[in-house]
């Protein structure tokens, strides 16, 4: 699912849709509510997007565009363990901006149950992340940073599950970053032993 070139009005509407999704959930992002949020007519929203599905597809693409960048420097350095902890701390909903992004991502994951193209895009993204993580685990094994028995594919799967599960839990039960860091250190350390 690629980002299409949007007009200024379409960008305003998509940004408003993402705000509404973060605040009130995907069902609340109706054309009427969007028109009020943007300060335009219902007809202007309908002209910008021929259907709600087209609007949501553009919103999903915009959300993916805004993904959090990897920690600075070479992936997996200075150690895989330290890099993974920093990566997850950047992704997890520990402030309002990341909580909003997590709520948006969760809403689109639910929409994916009925939208094969969104499901495929999410699955492709997850596969890409697991492939990157597995390659970093293999490199750390080859460099003797972690034991040879650590399975790259299983560890990558477990790391993504840890990230996604932690993100869900932190939405409804926020914790201080220091406590999250402590838990991530312990969990990731256990996976890499």
Contact map, one row per residue, 1 for C-alpha under 8 A:
1110000000000000000000000000000000000000000000000000000000001000000000000000000000000000000000000000000000000000000011001000000000000000000000000000000000000000000000000000000000000000000000000
1111000000000000000000000000000000000000000000000000000000001000000000000000000000000000000000000000000000000000000000000000000000000000000000000000000000000000000000000000000000000000000000000
1111100000000000000000000000000000000000000000000000000001001100100000000000000000000000000000000000000000000000000000000000000000000000000000000000000000000000000000000000000000000000000000000
0111110000000000000000000000000000000000000000000000000001000000000000000000000000000000000000000000000000000000000000000000000000000000000000000000000000000000000000000000000000000000000000000
0011111000000000000000000000000000000000000000000000000000000000000000000000000000000000000000000000000000000000000000000000000000000000000000000000000000000000000000000000000000000000000000000
0001111111100000000000000000000000000000000000000000000000000000000000000000000000000000000000000000000000000000000000000000000000000000000000000000000000000000000000000000000000000000000000000
0000111111100000000000000000000000000000000000000000000000000000000000000000000000000000000000000000000000000000000000000000000000000000000000000000000000000000000000000000000000000000000000000
0000011111110000000000000000000000000000000000000000000000000000000000000000000000000000000000000000000000000000000000000000000000000000000000000000000000000000000000000000000000000000000000000
0000011111111000000000000000000000000000000000010000000000000000000000000000000000000000000000000000000000000000000000000000000000000000000000000000000000000000000000000000000000000000000000000
0000011111111100000000000000000000000000000000011000000000000000000000000000000000000000000000000000000000000000000000000000000000000000000000000000000000000000000000000000000000000000000000000
0000011111111110000000000000000000000000000000000000000000000000000000000000000000000000000000000000000000000000000000000000000000000000000000000000000000000000000000000000000000000000000000000
0000000111111111000000000000000000000100000000000000000000000000000000000000000000000000000000000000000000000000000000000000000000000000000000000000000000000000000000000000000000000000000000000
0000000011111111100000000000000001100100000010000000000000000000000000000000000000000000000000000000000000000000000000000000000000000000000000000000000000000000000000000000000000000000000000000
0000000001111111110000000000000000000000000000000000001101100100000000000000000000000000000000000000000000000000000000000000000000000000000000000000000000000000000000000000000000000000000000000
0000000000111111111000000000000000000000000000000000000000100000000000000000000000000000000000000000000000000000000000000000000000000000000000000000000000000000000000000000000000000000000000000
0000000000011111111100000000000001001100000000000000000000000000000000000000000000000000000000000000000000000000000000000000000000000000000000000000000000000000000000000000000000000000000000000
0000000000001111111110000000100001000000000000000000000100100000000000000000000000000000000000000000000000000000000000000000000000000000000000000000000000000000000000000000000000000000000000000
0000000000000111111111000000000000000000000000000000000000100010000000000000000000000000000000000000000100000000000000000000000000000000000000000000000000000000000000000000000000000000000000000
0000000000000011111111100000000000000000000000000000000000000000000000000000000000000000000000000001000000000000000000000000000000000000000000000000000000000000000000000000000000000000000000000
0000000000000001111111111101100001000000000000000000000000000000000000000000000000000000000000000000000000000000000000000000000000000000000000000000000000000000000000000000000000000000000000000
0000000000000000111111111111100000000000000000000000000000000000000000000000000000000000000000000000001100100000000000000000000000000000000000000000000000000000000000000000000000000000000000000
0000000000000000011111111000000000000000000000000000000000000000000000000000000000000000000000000001101100000000000000000000000000000000000000000000000000000000000000000000000000000000000000000
0000000000000000001111111000000000000000000000000000000000000000000000000000000000000000000000000001000000000000000000000000000000000000000000000000000000000000000000000000000000000000000000000
0000000000000000000111111111000000000000000000000000000000000000000000000000000000000000000000000000000000000000000000000000000000000000000000000000000000000000000000000000000000000000000000000
0000000000000000000111111111100000000000000000000000000000000000000000000000000000000000000000000000001100100000000000000000000000000000000000000000000000000000000000000000000000000000000000000
0000000000000000000110011111100000000000000000000000000000000000000000000000000000000000000000000000000100110000000000000000000000000000000000000000000000000000000000000000000000000000000000000
0000000000000000000010011111110000000000000000000000000000000000000000000000000000000000000000000000000000000000000000000000000000000000000000000000000000000000000000000000000000000000000000000
0000000000000000000110011111110010000000000000000000000000000000000000000000000000000000000000000000000000000000000000000000000000000000000000000000000000000000000000000000000000000000000000000
0000000000000000100110001111111011000000000000000000000000000000000000000000000000000000000000000000000000000000000000000000000000000000000000000000000000000000000000000000000000000000000000000
0000000000000000000000000011111111000000000000000001000000000000000000000000000000000000000000000000000000000000000000000000000000000000000000000000000000000000000000000000000000000000000000000
0000000000000000000000000000111111100000010011000001000000000000000000000000000000000000000000000000000000000000000000000000000000000000000000000000000000000000000000000000000000000000000000000
0000000000000000000000000000011111110000010000000000000000000000000000000000000000000000000000000000000000000000000000000000000000000000000000000000000000000000000000000000000000000000000000000
0000000000000000000000000001111111111000000000000000000000000000000000000000000000000000000000000000000000000000000000000000000000000000000000000000000000000000000000000000000000000000000000000
0000000000001001100100000000111111111100000010000000000000000000000000000000000000000000000000000000000000000000000000000000000000000000000000000000000000000000000000000000000000000000000000000
0000000000001000000000000000001111111111110110000000000000000000000000000000000000000000000000000000000000000000000000000000000000000000000000000000000000000000000000000000000000000000000000000
0000000000000000000000000000000111111111100000000000000000000000000000000000000000000000000000000000000000000000000000000000000000000000000000000000000000000000000000000000000000000000000000000
0000000000000001000000000000000011111110000000000000000000000000000000000000000000000000000000000000000000000000000000000000000000000000000000000000000000000000000000000000000000000000000000000
0000000000011001000000000000000001111111000000000000000000000000000000000000000000000000000000000000000000000000000000000000000000000000000000000000000000000000000000000000000000000000000000000
0000000000000000000000000000000000111111100000000000000000000000000000000000000000000000000000000000000000000000000000000000000000000000000000000000000000000000000000000000000000000000000000000
0000000000000000000000000000000000110111110110000000000000000000000000000000000000000000000000000000000000000000000000000000000000000000000000000000000000000000000000000000000000000000000000000
0000000000000000000000000000000000110011111110000000000000000000000000000000000000000000000000000000000000000000000000000000000000000000000000000000000000000000000000000000000000000000000000000
0000000000000000000000000000001100100001111111000000000000000000000000000000000000000000000000000000000000000000000000000000000000000000000000000000000000000000000000000000000000000000000000000
0000000000000000000000000000000000000000111111100000000000000000000000000000000000000000000000000000000000000000000000000000000000000000000000000000000000000000000000000000000000000000000000000
0000000000000000000000000000000000100001111111110000000000000000000000000000000000000000000000000000000000000000000000000000000000000000000000000000000000000000000000000000000000000000000000000
0000000000001000000000000000001001100001111111111000000000000000000000000000000000000000000000000000000000000000000000000000000000000000000000000000000000000000000000000000000000000000000000000
0000000000000000000000000000001000000000011111111110000000000000000000000000000000000000000000000000000000000000000000000000000000000000000000000000000000000000000000000000000000000000000000000
0000000000000000000000000000000000000000001111111100000000000000000000000000000000000000000000000000000000000000000000000000000000000000000000000000000000000000000000000000000000000000000000000
0000000011000000000000000000000000000000000111111100000000000000000000000000000000000000000000000000000000000000000000000000000000000000000000000000000000000000000000000000000000000000000000000
0000000001000000000000000000000000000000000011111111011000000000000000000000000000000000000000000000000000000000000000000000000000000000000000000000000000000000000000000000000000000000000000000
0000000000000000000000000000000000000000000001111111011000000000000000000000000000000000000000000000000000000000000000000000000000000000000000000000000000000000000000000000000000000000000000000
0000000000000000000000000000000000000000000001001111111000000000000000000000000000000000000000000000000000000000000000000000000000000000000000000000000000000000000000000000000000000000000000000
0000000000000000000000000000011000000000000000001111111100000000000000000000000000000000000000000000000000000000000000000000000000000000000000000000000000000000000000000000000000000000000000000
0000000000000000000000000000000000000000000000000011111110000000000000000000000000000000000000000000000000000000000000000000000000000000000000000000000000000000000000000000000000000000000000000
0000000000000000000000000000000000000000000000001111111111000000000000000000000000000000000000000000000000000000000000000000000000000000000000000000000000000000000000000000000000000000000000000
0000000000000100000000000000000000000000000000001111111111100000000000000000000000000000000000000000000000000000000000000000000000000000000000000000000000000000000000000000000000000000000000000
0000000000000100100000000000000000000000000000000001111111110000000000000000000000000000000000000000000000000000000000000000000000000000000000000000000000000000000000000000000000000000000000000
0000000000000000000000000000000000000000000000000000111111111000000000000000000000000000000000000000000000000000000001000000000000000000000000000000000000000000000000000000000000000000000000000
0011000000000100000000000000000000000000000000000000011111111100000000000000000000000000000000000000000000000000000000000000000000000000000000000000000000000000000000000000000000000000000000000
0000000000000110110000000000000000000000000000000000001111111110000000000000000000000000000000000000000000000000000000000000000000000000000000000000000000000000000000000000000000000000000000000
0000000000000000000000000000000000000000000000000000000111111111000000000000000000000000000000000000000000010000000000000000000000000000000000000000000000000000000000000000000000000000000000000
1110000000000000000000000000000000000000000000000000000011111111100000000000000000000000000000000000000000000000000000000000000000000000000000000000000000000000000000000000000000000000000000000
0010000000000100000000000000000000000000000000000000000001111111110000000000000000000000000000000000000000000000000000000000000000000000000000000000000000000000000000000000000000000000000000000
0000000000000000010000000000000000000000000000000000000000111111111000000000000000000000000000000000100110000000000000000000000000000000000000000000000000000000000000000000000000000000000000000
0000000000000000000000000000000000000000000000000000000000011111111000000000000000000000000000000000000000000000000000000000000000000000000000000000000000000000000000000000000000000000000000000
0010000000000000000000000000000000000000000000000000000000001111111000000000000000000000000000000000000000000000000000000000000000000000000000000000000000000000000000000000000000000000000000000
0000000000000000000000000000000000000000000000000000000000000111111100000000000000000000000000000000000000000000000000000000000000000000000000000000000000000000000000000000000000000000000000000
0000000000000000000000000000000000000000000000000000000000000011111110000000000000000000000000000000000000000000000000000000000000000000000000000000000000000000000000000000000000000000000000000
0000000000000000000000000000000000000000000000000000000000000000011111000000000000000000011000000000000000000000000000000000000000000000000000000000000000000000000000000000000000000000000000000
0000000000000000000000000000000000000000000000000000000000000000001111100000000000000000000000000000000000000000000000000000000000000000000000000000000000000000000000000000000000000000000000000
0000000000000000000000000000000000000000000000000000000000000000000111110010000000000010000000000000000000000000000000000000000000000000000000000000000000000000000000000000000000000000000000000
0000000000000000000000000000000000000000000000000000000000000000000011111010000000100110010000000000000000000000000000000000000000000000000000000000000000000000000000000000000000000000000000000
0000000000000000000000000000000000000000000000000000000000000000000001111110000000000000000000000000000000000000000000000000000000000000000000000000000000000000000000000000000000000000000000000
0000000000000000000000000000000000000000000000000000000000000000000000111110100000000000000000000000000000000000000000000000000000000000000000000000000000000000000000000000000000000000000000000
0000000000000000000000000000000000000000000000000000000000000000000000011111100000000000000000000000000000000000000000000000000000000000000000000000000000000000000000000000000000000000000000000
0000000000000000000000000000000000000000000000000000000000000000000001111111100100100000000000000000000000000000000000000000000000000001000000000000000000000000000000000000000000000000000000000
0000000000000000000000000000000000000000000000000000000000000000000000000111111111110000000000000000000000000000000000000000000000000001000000000000000000000000000000000000000000000000000000000
0000000000000000000000000000000000000000000000000000000000000000000000001111111101100000000000000000000000000000000000000000000000000000000000000000000000000000000000000000000000000000000000000
0000000000000000000000000000000000000000000000000000000000000000000000000001111101100000000000000000000000000000000000000000000000000000000000000000000000000000000000000000000000000000000000000
0000000000000000000000000000000000000000000000000000000000000000000000000001111111100000000000000000000000000000000000000000000000000000000000001000000000000000000000000000000000000000000000000
0000000000000000000000000000000000000000000000000000000000000000000000000011111111110000000000000000000000000000000000000000000000000001100100000000000000000000000000000000000000000000000000000
0000000000000000000000000000000000000000000000000000000000000000000000000001001111111000000000000000000000000000000000000000000000000000000000000000000000000000000000000000000000000000100110010
0000000000000000000000000000000000000000000000000000000000000000000000000001111111111100000000000000000000000000000000000000000000000000000000000000000000000000000000000000000000000000100000000
0000000000000000000000000000000000000000000000000000000000000000000000100011111111111110000000000000000000000000000000000000000000000000000000000000000000000000000000000000000000000000000000000
0000000000000000000000000000000000000000000000000000000000000000000000000001000111111111000000000000000000000000000000000000000000000000000000000000000000000000000000000000000000000000000100000
0000000000000000000000000000000000000000000000000000000000000000000000000000000011111111100000000000000000000000000000000000000000000000000000000000000000000000000000000000000000001001100100000
0000000000000000000000000000000000000000000000000000000000000000000000100000000001111111110000000000000000000000000000000000000000000000000000000000000000000000000000000000000000000000000000000
0000000000000000000000000000000000000000000000000000000000000000000001100000000000111111111000000000000000000000000000000000000000000000000000000000000000000000000000000000000000000000000000000
0000000000000000000000000000000000000000000000000000000000000000000000000000000000011111111100000000000000000000000000000000000000000000000000000000000000000000001000000000000000000001000000000
0000000000000000000000000000000000000000000000000000000000000000000000000000000000001111111101000000000000000000000000000000000000000000000000000000000000000000000000000000000010011000000000000
0000000000000000000000000000000000000000000000000000000000000000000100100000000000000111111100000000000000000000000000000000000000000000000000000000000000000000000000000000000000000000000000000
0000000000000000000000000000000000000000000000000000000000000000000100000000000000000011111110000100000000000000000000000000000000000000000000000000000000000000001000000000000000000000000000000
0000000000000000000000000000000000000000000000000000000000000000000000000000000000000001111111000110010000000000000000000000000000000000000000000000000000000000001001100100000000000000000000000
0000000000000000000000000000000000000000000000000000000000000000000000000000000000000000001111111111110000000000000000000000000000000000000000000000000000000000000000100110000000000000000000000
0000000000000000000000000000000000000000000000000000000000000000000000000000000000000000100111110110000000000000000000000000000000000000000000000000000000000000000000000100011110000000000000000
0000000000000000000000000000000000000000000000000000000000000000000000000000000000000000000011111110000000000000000000000000000000000000000000000000000000000000000000000000000000000000000000000
0000000000000000000000000000000000000000000000000000000000000000000000000000000000000000000011111111000000000000000000000000000000000000000000000000000000000000000000000000000000000000000000000
0000000000000000000000000000000000000000000000000000000000000000000000000000000000000000000010111111100000000000000000000000000000000000000000000000000000000000000000000000000000000000000000000
0000000000000000000000000000000000000000000000000000000000000000000000000000000000000000001111111111110000000000000000000000000000000000000000000000000000000000000000000000000000000000000000000
0000000000000000000000000000000000000000000000000000000000000000000000000000000000000000000111111111111000000000000000000000000000000000000000000000000000000000000000000010000000000000000000000
0000000000000000001001100000000000000000000000000000000000000000000000000000000000000000000010011111111100000000000000000000000000000000000000000000000000000000000000000000000000000000000000000
0000000000000000000001000000000000000000000000000000000000000010000000000000000000000000000010001111111110000000000000000000000000000000000000000000000000000000000000000000000000000000000000000
0000000000000000000000000000000000000000000000000000000000000000000000000000000000000000000110000111111111000000000000000000000000000000000000000000000000000000000000110010000000000000000000000
0000000000000000000011001000000000000000000000000000000000000000000000000000000000000000000000000011111111100000000000000000000000000000000000000000000000000000000000000010000000000000000000000
0000000000000000010011001100000000000000000000000000000000000010000000000000000000000000000000000001111111110000000000000000000000000000000000000000000000000000000000000000000000000000000000000
0000000000000000000000000000000000000000000000000000000000000010000000000000000000000000000000000000111111111000000000000000000000000000000000000000000000000000000000000000000000000000000000000
0000000000000000000000000000000000000000000000000000000000000000000000000000000000000000000000000000011111111100000000000000000000000000000000000000000000000000000000000000000000000000000000000
0000000000000000000010001100000000000000000000000000000000000000000000000000000000000000000000000000001111111110000000000000000000000000000000000000000000000000000000000000000000000000000000000
0000000000000000000000000100000000000000000000000000000000010000000000000000000000000000000000000000000111111111000001000000000000000000000000000000000000000000000000000000000000000000000000000
0000000000000000000000000000000000000000000000000000000000000000000000000000000000000000000000000000000011111111100001100100000000000000000000000000000000000000000000000000000000000000000000000
0000000000000000000000000000000000000000000000000000000000000000000000000000000000000000000000000000000001111111110000000000000000000000000000000000000000000000000000000000000000000000000000000
0000000000000000000000000000000000000000000000000000000000000000000000000000000000000000000000000000000000111111111001000000000000000000000000000000000000000000000000000000000000000000000000000
0000000000000000000000000000000000000000000000000000000000000000000000000000000000000000000000000000000000011111111111100000000000000000000000000000000000000000000000000000000000000000000000000
0000000000000000000000000000000000000000000000000000000000000000000000000000000000000000000000000000000000001111111100100000000000000000000000000000000000000000000000000000000000000000000000000
0000000000000000000000000000000000000000000000000000000000000000000000000000000000000000000000000000000000000111111100000000000000000000000000000000000000000000000000000000000000000000000000000
0000000000000000000000000000000000000000000000000000000000000000000000000000000000000000000000000000000000000011111111100000000000000000000000000000000000000000000000000000000000000000000000000
0000000000000000000000000000000000000000000000000000000000000000000000000000000000000000000000000000000000000001111111110000000000000000000000000000000000000000000000000000000000000000000000000
1000000000000000000000000000000000000000000000000000000000000000000000000000000000000000000000000000000000000001001111111000000000000000000000000000000000000000000000000000000000000000000000000
1000000000000000000000000000000000000000000000000000000010000000000000000000000000000000000000000000000000011011001111111100000000000000000000000000000000000000000000000000000000000000000000000
0000000000000000000000000000000000000000000000000000000000000000000000000000000000000000000000000000000000001001101111111110000000000000000000000000000000000000000000000000000000000000000000000
0000000000000000000000000000000000000000000000000000000000000000000000000000000000000000000000000000000000000000000111111111000000000000000000000000000000000000000000000000000000000000000000000
1000000000000000000000000000000000000000000000000000000000000000000000000000000000000000000000000000000000000000000011111111100000000000000000000000000000000000000000000000000000000000000000000
0000000000000000000000000000000000000000000000000000000000000000000000000000000000000000000000000000000000001000000001111111110000000000000000000000000000000000000000000000000000000000000000000
0000000000000000000000000000000000000000000000000000000000000000000000000000000000000000000000000000000000000000000000111111111000000000000000000000000000000000000000000000000000000000000000000
0000000000000000000000000000000000000000000000000000000000000000000000000000000000000000000000000000000000000000000000011111111100000000000000000000000000000000000000000000000000000000000000000
0000000000000000000000000000000000000000000000000000000000000000000000000000000000000000000000000000000000000000000000001111111110000000000000000000000000000000000000000000000000000000000000000
0000000000000000000000000000000000000000000000000000000000000000000000000000000000000000000000000000000000000000000000000111111111000000000000000000000000000001000000000000000000000000000000000
0000000000000000000000000000000000000000000000000000000000000000000000000000000000000000000000000000000000000000000000000011111111100000000000000000000000000000000000000000000000000000000000000
0000000000000000000000000000000000000000000000000000000000000000000000000000000000000000000000000000000000000000000000000001111111110000000000000000000000000000000000000000000000000000000000000
0000000000000000000000000000000000000000000000000000000000000000000000000000000000000000000000000000000000000000000000000000111111111000000000000000000000000001000000000000000000000000000000000
0000000000000000000000000000000000000000000000000000000000000000000000000000000000000000000000000000000000000000000000000000011111111100000000000000000010011001000000000000000000000000000000000
0000000000000000000000000000000000000000000000000000000000000000000000000000000000000000000000000000000000000000000000000000001111111110000000000000000010010000000000000000000000000000000000000
0000000000000000000000000000000000000000000000000000000000000000000000000000000000000000000000000000000000000000000000000000000111111111000000000000000000000000000000000000000000000000000000000
0000000000000000000000000000000000000000000000000000000000000000000000000000000000000000000000000000000000000000000000000000000011111111100000000000000100010000000000000000000000000000000000000
0000000000000000000000000000000000000000000000000000000000000000000000000000000000000000000000000000000000000000000000000000000001111111110000000000000110110000000000000000000000000000000000000
0000000000000000000000000000000000000000000000000000000000000000000000000000000000000000000000000000000000000000000000000000000000111111111000000000000100000000000000000000000000000000000000000
0000000000000000000000000000000000000000000000000000000000000000000000000011000100000000000000000000000000000000000000000000000000011111111100000000000000000000000000000000000000000000000000000
0000000000000000000000000000000000000000000000000000000000000000000000000000000100000000000000000000000000000000000000000000000000001111111110000000011100110000000000000000000000000000000000000
0000000000000000000000000000000000000000000000000000000000000000000000000000000000000000000000000000000000000000000000000000000000000111111111000000000100000000000000000000000000000000000000000
0000000000000000000000000000000000000000000000000000000000000000000000000000000000000000000000000000000000000000000000000000000000000011111111100000000000000000000000000000000000000000000000000
0000000000000000000000000000000000000000000000000000000000000000000000000000000100000000000000000000000000000000000000000000000000000001111111111100000000000000000000000000000000000000000000000
0000000000000000000000000000000000000000000000000000000000000000000000000000000000000000000000000000000000000000000000000000000000000000111111111111010000000000000000000000000000000000000000000
0000000000000000000000000000000000000000000000000000000000000000000000000000000000000000000000000000000000000000000000000000000000000000011111111001000000000000000000000000000000000000000000000
0000000000000000000000000000000000000000000000000000000000000000000000000000000000000000000000000000000000000000000000000000000000000000001111111100000000000000000000000000000000000000000000000
0000000000000000000000000000000000000000000000000000000000000000000000000000000000000000000000000000000000000000000000000000000000000000000111111111000000000000000000000000000000000000000000000
0000000000000000000000000000000000000000000000000000000000000000000000000000001000000000000000000000000000000000000000000000000000000000000111111110000000000000000000000000000000000000000000000
0000000000000000000000000000000000000000000000000000000000000000000000000000000000000000000000000000000000000000000000000000000000000000000110111111010000000000000000000000000000000000000000011
0000000000000000000000000000000000000000000000000000000000000000000000000000000000000000000000000000000000000000000000000000000000000000000010011111110000000000000000000000000000000000000000011
0000000000000000000000000000000000000000000000000000000000000000000000000000000000000000000000000000000000000000000000000000000000000000000011010111111000000000000000000000000000000000000000000
0000000000000000000000000000000000000000000000000000000000000000000000000000000000000000000000000000000000000000000000000000000000000000000000000011111000000000000000000000000000000000000000000
0000000000000000000000000000000000000000000000000000000000000000000000000000000000000000000000000000000000000000000000000000000000000000100010000111111100100000000000000000000000000000000000111
0000000000000000000000000000000000000000000000000000000000000000000000000000000000000000000000000000000000000000000000000000000000000000100000000001111111100000000000000000000000000000000000000
0000000000000000000000000000000000000000000000000000000000000000000000000000000000000000000000000000000000000000000000000000000000001110110000000000011111110000000000000000000000000000000000000
0000000000000000000000000000000000000000000000000000000000000000000000000000000000000000000000000000000000000000000000000000000001100100000000000000001111111000000000000000000000000000000000000
0000000000000000000000000000000000000000000000000000000000000000000000000000000000000000000000000000000000000000000000000000000000000000000000000000001111111100000000000000000000000000000000000
0000000000000000000000000000000000000000000000000000000000000000000000000000000000000000000000000000000000000000000000000000000000000100100000000000011111111110000000000000000000000000000000110
0000000000000000000000000000000000000000000000000000000000000000000000000000000000000000000000000000000000000000000000000000000001101100100000000000000111111111000000000000000000000000000000000
0000000000000000000000000000000000000000000000000000000000000000000000000000000000000000000000000000000000000000000000000000000001000000000000000000000011111111100000000000000000000000000000000
0000000000000000000000000000000000000000000000000000000000000000000000000000000000000000000000000000000000000000000000000000000000000000000000000000000001111111110000000000000000000000000000100
0000000000000000000000000000000000000000000000000000000000000000000000000000000000000000000000000000000000000000000000000000000000000000000000000000000000111111111000000000000000000000000100000
0000000000000000000000000000000000000000000000000000000000000000000000000000000000000000000000000000000000000000000000000000010011000000000000000000000000011111111100000000000000000000000000000
0000000000000000000000000000000000000000000000000000000000000000000000000000000000000000000000000000000000000000000000000000000000000000000000000000000000001111111110000000000000000000000000000
0000000000000000000000000000000000000000000000000000000000000000000000000000000000000000000000000000000000000000000000000000000000000000000000000000000000000111111111000000000000000000000000000
0000000000000000000000000000000000000000000000000000000000000000000000000000000000000001001100000000000000000000000000000000000000000000000000000000000000000011111111100000000000000000000000000
0000000000000000000000000000000000000000000000000000000000000000000000000000000000000000000000000000000000000000000000000000000000000000000000000000000000000001111111110000000000000000000000000
0000000000000000000000000000000000000000000000000000000000000000000000000000000000000000000000000000000000000000000000000000000000000000000000000000000000000000111111111000000000000000000000000
0000000000000000000000000000000000000000000000000000000000000000000000000000000000000000000100000000000000000000000000000000000000000000000000000000000000000000011111111100000000000000000000000
0000000000000000000000000000000000000000000000000000000000000000000000000000000000000000000110000000010000000000000000000000000000000000000000000000000000000000001111111110000000000000000000000
0000000000000000000000000000000000000000000000000000000000000000000000000000000000000000000000000000010000000000000000000000000000000000000000000000000000000000000111111111000000000000000000000
0000000000000000000000000000000000000000000000000000000000000000000000000000000000000000000000000000000000000000000000000000000000000000000000000000000000000000000011111111110000000000000000000
0000000000000000000000000000000000000000000000000000000000000000000000000000000000000000000111000000000000000000000000000000000000000000000000000000000000000000000001111111111000000000000000000
0000000000000000000000000000000000000000000000000000000000000000000000000000000000000000000010000010011000000000000000000000000000000000000000000000000000000000000000111111110000000000000000000
0000000000000000000000000000000000000000000000000000000000000000000000000000000000000000000000000000000000000000000000000000000000000000000000000000000000000000000000011111110000000000000000000
0000000000000000000000000000000000000000000000000000000000000000000000000000000000000000000000000000000000000000000000000000000000000000000000000000000000000000000000001111111000000000000000000
0000000000000000000000000000000000000000000000000000000000000000000000000000000000000000000001000000000000000000000000000000000000000000000000000000000000000000000000001111111100000000000000000
0000000000000000000000000000000000000000000000000000000000000000000000000000000000000000000001000000000000000000000000000000000000000000000000000000000000000000000000000100111110110000000000000
0000000000000000000000000000000000000000000000000000000000000000000000000000000000000000000001000000000000000000000000000000000000000000000000000000000000000000000000000000011111110000000000000
0000000000000000000000000000000000000000000000000000000000000000000000000000000000000000100001000000000000000000000000000000000000000000000000000000000000000000000000000000001111111000000000000
0000000000000000000000000000000000000000000000000000000000000000000000000000000000000000000000000000000000000000000000000000000000000000000000000000000000000000000000000000000111111100000000000
0000000000000000000000000000000000000000000000000000000000000000000000000000000000000000000000000000000000000000000000000000000000000000000000000000000000000000000000000000001111111110000000000
0000000000000000000000000000000000000000000000000000000000000000000000000000000000000000100000000000000000000000000000000000000000000000000000000000000000000000000000000000001111111111000000000
0000000000000000000000000000000000000000000000000000000000000000000000000000000000001000100000000000000000000000000000000000000000000000000000000000000000000000000000000000000011111111100000000
0000000000000000000000000000000000000000000000000000000000000000000000000000000000000000000000000000000000000000000000000000000000000000000000000000000000000000000000000000000001111111110000000
0000000000000000000000000000000000000000000000000000000000000000000000000000000000000000000000000000000000000000000000000000000000000000000000000000000000000000000000000000000000111111111000000
0000000000000000000000000000000000000000000000000000000000000000000000000000000000001001000000000000000000000000000000000000000000000000000000000000000000000000000000000000000000011111111100000
0000000000000000000000000000000000000000000000000000000000000000000000000000000011001000000000000000000000000000000000000000000000000000000000000000000000000000000000000000000000001111111110000
0000000000000000000000000000000000000000000000000000000000000000000000000000000000000000000000000000000000000000000000000000000000000000000000000000000000000000000000000000000000000111111111000
0000000000000000000000000000000000000000000000000000000000000000000000000000000000000000000000000000000000000000000000000000000000000000000000000000000000000000000000000000000000000011111111100
0000000000000000000000000000000000000000000000000000000000000000000000000000000010011000000000000000000000000000000000000000000000000000000000000000000000000010000000000000000000000001111111110
0000000000000000000000000000000000000000000000000000000000000000000000000000000010000000000000000000000000000000000000000000000000000000000000000000000000000000000000000000000000000000111111111
0000000000000000000000000000000000000000000000000000000000000000000000000000000000000000000000000000000000000000000000000000000000000000000000000000000000000000000000000000000000000000011111111
0000000000000000000000000000000000000000000000000000000000000000000000000000000000000000000000000000000000000000000000000000000000000000000000000000010000100100000000000000000000000000001111111
0000000000000000000000000000000000000000000000000000000000000000000000000000000010000000000000000000000000000000000000000000000000000000000000000110010000100000000000000000000000000000000111111
0000000000000000000000000000000000000000000000000000000000000000000000000000000000000000000000000000000000000000000000000000000000000000000000000110010000000000000000000000000000000000000011111
